[in-house]
Amino acid sequence: MKTNRFQHPALREFAEKQARFAPVAVRVAQMERAEQLLPILKPDSSYAYRVLIHTITSRPTEQYPGLMIPGAVATRDLLLFIEHISDSLNLDAAAATEAVLTQDELSHKYNVAVKTISRWRARGLGGRRYRFGNRKRLAFPQSLVERFVAENQQAVEYGARFNHLTDDEREWAIRRARRLVRWGANQTQIIRRLAKRLGRSPEALRYTLKQHDLKYPSVAVFPDSKVAITEQDKREIYSAMKRGDSPTEVAKAYRRTRSSIHRIVKEYRREQFMKLPLEFFECEAFHAANADEALLMPPTELSLPDLEPVESGAMQQGYFADLSAFPVLTKEQEFFLFRKMNFLQFKAVQARNQLPRSQPDVASLDAIDALLEAAQSVKNTLIRCNLRLVVSVAKKHQHDESSFFDLISDGNMVLIRSIEKFNFTLGHKFSTYATWSLMRHYARYLAVEATRGNRYRRGDEASLDMLAHQSMTVAARSEELNHQHAQLNTILNQLDEREQEAVSLRFGLGSHLAPLSLEEIGTKLGLTKERARQVLASAMAKLREFVSPDDAWGGALEFQ
């Protein structure tokens, strides 16, 4: 038996060592203890490696101290451990002290599907590998099966209901499902209703209807059930729910259930959070026990500016009035705000890393949203309190009144980037850092603007002549292209619709940006590659009759 199926390397190493070096009696005892341990493990819990090994071997171990293994991983690897050890013991089914049942025999005895046996194994049903003649197979001792059935009576009864439907039940379910579809019920509602009427599990009905639709796609009960939801659909669903649209209406519009709509929204929000480039500068204070109280609440002696801006009037007067609403920050205030912003982003990244890959809970997503909004609020305060700095530096680089607000607009973007890149842990004052960033930017900006201005200066007749020549060349070329386009349309109108489409696809004409191969053309038109070649050859022969070799298009057609 291969050991690469183990999920945890520590348990794989333990299984390999025991199978190779432990005496037979020790391996048998360890296998039995592992079988007794399986029903105790819970998938949602974690277990210390040293405790698991001590339970199986009855000896303490000093290996891997502090290592914790998730319950689901421990359950799966212990099942493999039992198989691996039993495989090394070379057990003979005929010589077993009790009856052993293969998967097929177990399935027949409890009237369940073989796939259900795999589910039972995940819940702790241990199996051993026995030799049946010259072949080894997985089988289950009668005592382990009886213990599992006694401890999981509800799961066994549920599995029996999952067994395949009879022919009469299947035909009735398909007819009834079609009628419910016409009445407007969705797939989940139909499956639950039919399962209740037949006394079967919803999985049994879902499997039956799915197999019918796969076998008879032209008369499928749920023809749209295989259509995967696209990223655009996810975005639109999220936007609709954010606008406050009813989940029932959204579910009906996208042929989904309300629960699936909520699941899609949660998964979409998680995807958007994972794409965010959250960066921060970390310091030791972030890991303190009282970090939230110390870093998020300002000291009583520290007076912070109000976050609400004043109302603006006209564009210029209103903008400068807004500047006076936020005071210049002291070095201590800057340090507090930058530390708070980075700490909030640090907490958001930590919360994001703890999100599960599927089905994240709404509370965790809302918590990340709140952290990001708080960080953005602090960032906005830093921006508004430093807008006067941008105006001050821009005034020193102003050449004429018309470019002043362009300088301020560019400077504000530099200010925002400077806030994002400023490392507050170095102890420098932000205004110094931002001033140098603005001066460097304006030095480059004004040099580029001067070059651009010289290019179109009135006294530069050469530049004007060049522009006039370029304008005339562009106009002439545009007129020529329009003429050729009209000629091409006249020529293509001599062909039937399929031939026109084939020629357009082959040569990238019209809305087709790139030429396609014969195989791709056949796929587009629903033809074989050879038939597409014949259609294209016929079209080209017709075009040669309408176009003379001396025409602008004639040479191209002859070449083709």
PyMOL commands that set and color helices and strands:
alter all, ss='L'
color gray80, all
select helices_A, chain A and resi 9-21+24-40+49-57+71-89+93-95+103-109+114-122+142-151+153-161+167-182+187-198+202-215+217-219+231-243+247-253+258-275+284-287+291-296+315-323+331-353+362-385+387-395+401-421+424-426+430-455+461-492+497-507+518-525+529-546+554-559
alter helices_A, ss='H'
color red, helices_A
select strands_A, chain A and resi 46-48+68-70+91-92+100-102+128-132+135-141
alter strands_A, ss='S'
color yellow, strands_A
deselect
rebuild
show_as cartoon
